[in-house]
Amino acid sequence: MNRRPRARLRVAAVVAAALAMLATGLFGAVSAQAAQGCSVDYEVTAQWSGGFTADVAVTNLGESVNGWELAWSFPSGQQVTQAWNAEVAAAAGTTVAKHLSYNAAIASGASVSFGFIGSWSGANEVPAAFSLNGTVCDGGSSEPTTTPPPTGNATAMEQVAAMQPGWNVGNTLDALGGETAWGNPLITEELLAHVKSQGFNSIRLPVTWEEYMGPGPDYTVDPARMERVAQVIDWALEQDLQVLLNVHHDSWMWLNELSTDHDAVLAKYEALWTQIADRFKDYPAELSFESVNEPQFTGAEGEAGDALTEELNLVFHELVRGSGGNNDDRLLVLPTLVTNADQPRLDALKTTIDGLDDPMVAATIHFYGFWPFSVNIAGFTSYNAEVEADLVGTFQRVNDTFVDAGIPVIMGEWAVLNYDHNRPGVHQPGELLKFFEAAEYQARDKGVTTMLWDAGQFLERNSLQWRDQHMYEYFASGVTTRSGTASFDSVYLPGSGAIGSASLTLNRNGLDFEGLWQGGTELAEGADYTVSGDTLTFTAAGLTRLAGDREYGVNAELEARFSAGVPWRIKIITSDEPVLSNATGPSATFAIPTEFNGDTLATMEAKYADGTNAGTATWTSYQEFWSNFRPDYSAGTLILTPEFLAAVTDGQPVTLTFHFYSGATASYSITESGGTVTGTAL
């Protein structure tokens, strides 16, 4: 890879009135007032053969503007192929970036940033001139304020802070059966360039080594495997991404037998880390090592598991520190037992780290939220007080135990369980965004670096597109800024009859509420809605207009805008009670014919006639979404899985209660007998 040094615009842009004239033809004339002064910082953050990424920061040196377009001409014929935080178009040699709904306003003295991936051929010279809303930006350049500090002479706390935010290249080099065996493409330079361009400052590189290790006593790692890992690390470092390298699924493939086959397992672990440490000992400080992912041991939990985790961590520390080169003071990352954040697990790791007395050591835990919410079981379909308390408590514990004691913490994996593009509907979208927003705020507040676990459910790696752009915007904004939310993201209206008013509670999160918009049109306070304290009320007249012909489903999408962060989306939905029909069919493929009538499934209860719980989870009547039941909206069915039906007592009727996000419920009775299910609507 031929990578050029970073190129930045460090001089005032020259006069370019022609840019403003050409720009109006791309998006139409800017409706907001012209800027009175501006400066631009244009930075090429990465470059490879035929492509590059760039960050652009625009500072408003005049009065505040609401609605902006930045225009420039590429001197070498470059083209923008993909952009984020702005809409970019080009015509007649002029490129124009236009604001999105959530970053239209730039206060006096404030800045707005966007980035893009571009193509080039022959040369990649920086633009010489920019204009903002028709005004030439000749106010000089502004220094970037978010560039992470260099890690060469950094403390552990500084280096870990510079890794924020991080991203896992999940289900790739850690996949069993080969790098592409679990559905992701090969890691490429372009992927890592894209990850950097999206605002990430580090990657966690999970690697499973077992399939590439020879027999004992040497346990030699296949040289091709080691060099492939090195290649990916090299590419990441070229993109100014820090890298956290680990030993991943080996934790349950063979390391878990440390409790039962101690000496043989320890010898293999020592041989593996000896080879890894030697291969990378001359790499720069931006490469760090994690001893093992989610350490776990057969039959050894609690304090017994803590002791074995400590043994692996100490062996790892001794091997790496004794291997020479830059490993003398490389950042080493040590996990708790199963990377669990319960206080006893944190205390055990704190004792280990205190005993090492090594300033270049960090702690790591994982966090997927309150388990019932994370998988949608036991009726936890919303980001409620219990889910929030679990989240806040986790970050507070790691802060109190480690950060306040000067030990940095990396949350090496975070997301929610069961969220996957292959399993749609497990989580309500708005409730999921509230969880993500709160987690990022707690990370900032408690000084924890987070690394998003992405096995392909967030970033589609073939197209380099986020599967949910709006969700990504929350991730990107949440690194530095809170976003306002509300008690729900939908208002449900009946399919017929009079429409009344409806209210939501605003969660301002320290921000000012600035109104409601439908696309580019601001709704009228008073006529369309009112605000009293934190209560946002939609008027009957406003909802009637927004509902239109009241076709089932989403009739209108609104944005509640706040003084910072990403706007909160609110859907106006028309629905009636879902209707279930009688059916008979085999247990392997049983589905209930269902007219959803615009509604969306939240959860399902299952009980026998005597009131006891039926299904795979007997401790709760609310079964786990997807593994026990799932909707198929396009087919008009509610599917009961073979796993659920296998757990139902043969011949005993079960009453199912389906709960929908509108608040509606539908009851249904099933009896499974001899591999056949008979279902009756109640």
Secondary structure, DSSP 8 states (H G I E B T S, - for coil): ------EE--S-----HHHHHHHHHHH-S--S---S-EEEEEEEEEEETTEEEEEEEEEE-SS-EES-EEEE--TT--EEEEEESSEEEEETTEEEEE--TTS-EE-TT-EEEEEEEEE-SS-----S-EEETTEE--S-----S-----STT--HHHHHHHT-SEEE--SSTT-TTSTTTTS-----HHHHHHHHHTT--EEEE----GGGB--TTT--B-HHHHHHHHHHHHHHHHTT-EEEEE--THHHHTGGGGGTSHHHHHHHHHHHHHHHHHHTTTS-TTEEEES-SS--BTTB-HHHHHHHHHHHHHHHHHHHHTT-GGGGS--EEEE-GGG--SHHHHHHHHHHHHHHT-TTEEEEEEE---HHHHHT-TT--S--HHHHHHHHHHHHHHHHHTGGGT--EEEEEES-TT--TTSTTSS-HHHHHHHHHHHHHHHHHHTEEEEE--SSSSEETTTTEESSHHHHHHHHHHTT----EES-SEEEE-SSS----EEEEEE-TT--EEEEEETTEE--BTTTEEEETTEEEE-HHHHHHHHTT--SEEEEEEEEEESSS--EEEEEEE----EE--EEEEGGG-EEEEE-TT--EEEEEEEETTS-B-SS-SS-SB--BTTTEEEETTTTEEEE-HHHHHTS-TT--EEEEEEETTS-EEEEEEEEETTEEEEEE-
